[in-house]
Amino acid sequence: MSAEVSKNQSQLSRIFKQWRRNRRAVVGAFILIVIIAMAIFAPYVTRYEPQKQNMRNRLQPPSAEHIFGTDQFGRDTYSRVVYGARLSLQVGFYSIGMALLIGCTLGLLAGYYGGVLDNVIMRVVDVLMALPGFLLALSIVAALGPGIENVVLAIGVSYVPSFARMMRSAVLSTRELDYVDAARALGAKDRRIILSHVLPNSLSPIIVLTTLSMAGAILSAAGLSFLGMGAQPPTPEWGSMIANSRPFIRVSHWAVTVPGLAIFTTVMCLNLVGDGLRDALDPRLKNVG
Amino acid sequence: MWRYIVRRLLSLIPVLIGISLFVFLLMHITPGDPAQLMLGEGAPAHQLEALRESMGLNKPWYVQYLSWLKNAAKLDFGNSLRSKKPVSMEILDRLPATAELALAAVTIAVMIGVPVGILSASRPNSTFDNVAMVGALTGVGMPVFWQGIMLILLFSVTFQLLPSSGRLGGLQYLVLPAVTLGTAATASIARLTRSAMLDVLQQDYVRTARAKGLRRRKVIYRHALRNALIPVVTMIGLQFGGLMSGAVLTETIFAWPGIGRMLVEAINNKDFPLVQGTIMTFALTYALVNLFVDVLYAFLDPRLRATYE
């Protein structure tokens, strides 16, 4: 047992060492940690309530009071962007969590058991892939109605196919390995084979796909909110902030520029971390995501 | 080759039927009564009932679906609840604008992405490579709707060089929307061209070509590029999905009269037939473009061509 633990540890530290050598990925991770920390400790790093209006202080440029200025209702842009990070990160986390859980389960079942089950699952996946992800999510939100919960659900569903397909192909390639045959010959049950052999072997591509999909999910959620299908005013959300302050860009563009930069930075950092993980975990996965 | 194309075309049918069922059910669970939407809030009950009866809304959902599917196969998606015009007419009216925008965006993406990728790969880790790849990462991570607004802020509001919305009136109306829509694709194509080139440059036949004394330039353009471009062709197909999604946002920002903007308007108006028809058009286009790219791929790669002949 202890030998196994130390083996795992050494493998982890090897991957970490490899990853650390990638300067872009480390910088991305650092900025991402800062963003997450700011989101968690939002009340401590901001001076104003994100929804507090002050009509005498509308559309102000940056100043000592409001470092990123104010929007059309006199709300502090900086506070709204920081609180908006909470929502965007949560949407990314929950929607991809859902896709991961459902997609991987479907992929596992399809790949491991094959036959009719595989056929049924993969045909459903084919249908979901007949529309580009964002359009699929848009049509689901169109049916369920606007709202951030529906956005999470819609984006989650739109990412199920990628996880299912990746998991299925990972399972198909491990299922045929000699030591899995050996485990089966020794009388190991399906559950045990899946949990202790198939899953650990498929972890690398899944981790990479999760990170990169999280970036995509945040981008999609902001896009849906921009179209008015996501978070509703006055909730501070990056996409809807951009949409709602857009008519005022001729007077003051800060309430549009800053949330956009926030989306861009978060997405870029997640992509950098994901790219770095891909290179560290398995250089063969160059084209994943 | 023809057999392959026909087989692929046939395999599209179940997928399209599946997506049509999915879209139909989505619209079916949407709260809101189409008859009420058509007649307005104050419509008397007997009129509503008569309209529901005539539209078949009182029948079970699968009967409604089958009759919808039968008509959809003839490209008849019913009438828009708002304009009362046939959905297919509405789509045909708007499709050229989207096609024009998408074509312009793909052209930009290929014209810039491929050369940048080649130059980056031929001088890996040079200053050009580093700048280009950071630029490509930026392009991939930028929200398309925000980028569009920033371009409007810069080129329409500040410098007043280009128009910020509309379509008819000349090529200058196309510039900002096409650049906005094309950026992410340009970035992905540049990244992929670079990595495909780097892969190919490590192949034995490239080493052989170098070893027999050919100049570096000649090896890159004569031997490596042809092979590296094959995965890039697939990438252009994959990019098309992102392009369609991006078109919805880009058209909304620039008031570009295409089907992407029409979809958003139809969703906001709860114009179910128009939503269904537009989504089916997107699905069909996506499927056909992917099919075209697969065929092209098989045609370009002699190894694959042999298996299909």
Boltz contact constraints between the chains, C-beta under 6 A:
constraints:
  - contact:
      token1: [A, 126]
      token2: [B, 15]
      max_distance: 6.0
  - contact:
      token1: [A, 127]
      token2: [B, 15]
      max_distance: 6.0
  - contact:
      token1: [A, 127]
      token2: [B, 18]
      max_distance: 6.0
  - contact:
      token1: [A, 127]
      token2: [B, 19]
      max_distance: 6.0
  - contact:
      token1: [A, 130]
      token2: [B, 15]
      max_distance: 6.0
  - contact:
      token1: [A, 130]
      token2: [B, 19]
      max_distance: 6.0
  - contact:
      token1: [A, 130]
      token2: [B, 283]
      max_distance: 6.0
  - contact:
      token1: [A, 131]
      token2: [B, 283]
      max_distance: 6.0
  - contact:
      token1: [A, 132]
      token2: [B, 241]
      max_distance: 6.0
  - contact:
      token1: [A, 132]
      token2: [B, 244]
      max_distance: 6.0
  - contact:
      token1: [A, 132]
      token2: [B, 245]
      max_distance: 6.0
  - contact:
      token1: [A, 134]
      token2: [B, 245]
      max_distance: 6.0
  - contact:
      token1: [A, 135]
      token2: [B, 245]
      max_distance: 6.0
  - contact:
      token1: [A, 135]
      token2: [B, 282]
      max_distance: 6.0
  - contact:
      token1: [A, 139]
      token2: [B, 26]
      max_distance: 6.0
  - contact:
      token1: [A, 139]
      token2: [B, 279]
      max_distance: 6.0
  - contact:
      token1: [A, 142]
      token2: [B, 267]
      max_distance: 6.0
  - contact:
      token1: [A, 143]
      token2: [B, 26]
      max_distance: 6.0
  - contact:
      token1: [A, 143]
      token2: [B, 29]
      max_distance: 6.0
  - contact:
      token1: [A, 143]
      token2: [B, 30]
      max_distance: 6.0
  - contact:
      token1: [A, 219]
      token2: [B, 143]
      max_distance: 6.0
  - contact:
      token1: [A, 222]
      token2: [B, 143]
      max_distance: 6.0
  - contact:
      token1: [A, 223]
      token2: [B, 249]
      max_distance: 6.0
  - contact:
      token1: [A, 226]
      token2: [B, 145]
      max_distance: 6.0
  - contact:
      token1: [A, 227]
      token2: [B, 264]
      max_distance: 6.0
  - contact:
      token1: [A, 242]
      token2: [B, 146]
      max_distance: 6.0
  - contact:
      token1: [A, 249]
      token2: [B, 153]
      max_distance: 6.0
  - contact:
      token1: [A, 250]
      token2: [B, 157]
      max_distance: 6.0
  - contact:
      token1: [A, 253]
      token2: [B, 153]
      max_distance: 6.0
  - contact:
      token1: [A, 256]
      token2: [B, 149]
      max_distance: 6.0
  - contact:
      token1: [A, 260]
      token2: [B, 146]
      max_distance: 6.0
  - contact:
      token1: [A, 263]
      token2: [B, 143]
      max_distance: 6.0
  - contact:
      token1: [A, 264]
      token2: [B, 141]
      max_distance: 6.0
  - contact:
      token1: [A, 264]
      token2: [B, 142]
      max_distance: 6.0
  - contact:
      token1: [A, 267]
      token2: [B, 141]
      max_distance: 6.0
  - contact:
      token1: [A, 268]
      token2: [B, 141]
      max_distance: 6.0
  - contact:
      token1: [A, 271]
      token2: [B, 141]
      max_distance: 6.0
